[in-house]
Structures are given as structure tokens and as C-alpha cells.
């Protein structure tokens, strides 16, 4: 409920008279200001006796945006994966609650949604963050409609804004840079980078990898889990579950890593506590350190994945094979990201037409 507020005003007799209200509307109680009189007014307000005069024509069980957001998160915690749930919690605590605070769900108008979205755009936040907040608000208002506190969902009346941010482009490493990085690292760090560069696996997938997932007889890796926020979980999409081919160069680093940790635990990469890594922070900083040492532009670990894709496509490897290795849902996703890495032919040779039609005549 929105909090009851008090104001003190002097009457003609210079007496302090207690006024009460919510929002900007205040009414005179006709009583002098005292703790007893304030408690009397608070009691009447809570019982609903002031609803009509304060134009609070709503049931007293109407909830605030904050209360409903907490309810939505509780419902989502039963079905969502840990990493996704954490993203929703972050959106709630960093953006939604600070903005709407204790505002009743019935007081939100479409213009309030637009102002909220504009505030996120002004902070130069991306479409993903804004859309996440919209999803949560949509469910908040859906609950309010179910309880008949409101009749329309205001989020549906406001379009998704165009965020004024530029998408970061992939910055793959060259083969020369890969050689330098691998020559200046050793042990598990070198093996992690080598496997990343020559399989295109996501760092979370690699950190969740077990030796039982690797078949050296058929030279395949079964990717069926990932590390996210400290937990081993299933991959983010069904297409991410896949069997990939072990290239000879990747096999070199897998064998080297087996000598490092093969007998200590089921996991391919082990932390100092001989357990799987909870996140990729250790390897991220290891990469930044070697890049700084070599005076190479600093990039995220995800660029090892971009490197694999760009190297394969730039050297004429079939796009569908690359797409399957990356675990993309379909070929269009791969082409959308990496088309500019594919070599362009100045002139296409269509041999079957050239053989059939010689010198402009039909060949029997």
C-alpha cells in the first residue's frame, strides 16, 4: 500500500491542525496534531474508511510493483536455470525496484513505462537488459489483471525502444597471435587456450567438460553441460548439446591436459582445490596478462570462439560444419555473425552450365 502522509497547517486561531493524504491530495482531519490523533487517523486509513474521500477506490490487498516483482521471481525460481534467474534478479534489484519502489501496481500508466524505458536508454543499456525488464513488468501486470486490480497491461501499449548503443564486433586472433599466445603460456592455461582456439567451445562448456565426454577413438567430444555462476548446468539451448570433431591440433592440447589432471578428477580442467572451476575468471585474467605482455589488443575469452569460426570460414571450410561445431541453432545465425569472414570469389564458375552450353550452342 502507498504510505499515508501527514502535513501540519495553521487555522485561524493559529492552531496546528493535522492534514492527511496519499500522493498529492491532503484532507483536514479537524484534529490538532498529536501522536494520539495521528494513530487514530492511521487506524482508520488501514481499515479503508478514507478510501472514498482520498479516491482510493481499490481493495486493500493491492500490491506494490516491488511486492509483485518478488512474487514473479519466486515463481520463476521453480523453473529457470540458475544463470537465467540471476539475470532476472539483477534486473529487478538494479533497475526495476530502484525506479518504481513502493508504487502501487494500479498507479502505473503507460507513460510511466515509457519514462522508465527512456531512463534505461539514457544509461546506454542494451536491448537485452531493457527487454528483460519488460518481461518482468509484463508478468507483474498479468498478476494484477488476474486479481482484477487493473484491466489492461500497460506494457503492451509501449513499444520496445531503440537502444542507442553499438554492438561490439568480434575481434578474432590471427594465427600468428595464436602462436605467440601459446608459446608464452604453459600447463593448463596453455591447454585451455589451445582447446578453445581449435574447437570453438564456449569457456563454460570447456570448464564443465569431463574425460568421459571425450572419445579419442572416434575423435569426438560430447558437449552436454556448462558452468554458469558456479554450477554445472545443461547448455543454454538444445542446439548447444552437440558432438563435435576433435581436430588434430585440438587433440594435441587435450592429450597434454590429460597429463596435467587426468588422474586427479573426472573434470578436464581442475581448480587448485581439485574441483571444477566455478567460472572462467582465472583464464580470463590469464589471457589479459599474456596479451599485455605481448602488446596484443586485449579481448575477451569469447574471442577464442570467434577466432575458431573466422579461421575455418576464411579458409574455405563449409559453413554448415562450422555452425554444427559452434552449436548454433541454425546456419543463419552463423552466417549473420561471420559472413564477412568468408572469402569472396570475383567470378563464380558454374561448370555444369558451361559444359552444356558451349560457344552459345546446345551440346547434345
Buried (B, 14 or more C-beta within 10 A) or exposed (E): BBEBEBEEEEEEEEEEBBBBBBEEEBEEBEBEBEEEBBEBBEEBBEEEEBBEEBEBEBEEEBBBBBBBBBBBBEEBEEEBBBBBBEBBBEBBEEBBBEBBEEBBBBBBEBEBBBEBBEEBBEEEBBBEBBBBBBBBBBBBBBBBEEEEBBEEBBBEEBEEBEBEEEEEEBBBBEEEBBEBBBEBBEEBBBBBBBBBBBBBBBBBBBBBBBBEBBEEEEBBBBBBBBBBBEBBBBBBEEBBBBBBEBBEEBBBBBEBBBEBBEEEBEBBBBBEEEEBBBBBEBBBEBBBBBBEEEEBEEBBBBBBBBBBBBBBBBEEBEBEBBBBBBBBEEEEBBBEBBEEBBEEEEEEEEEEEEEEEEEEEEEE
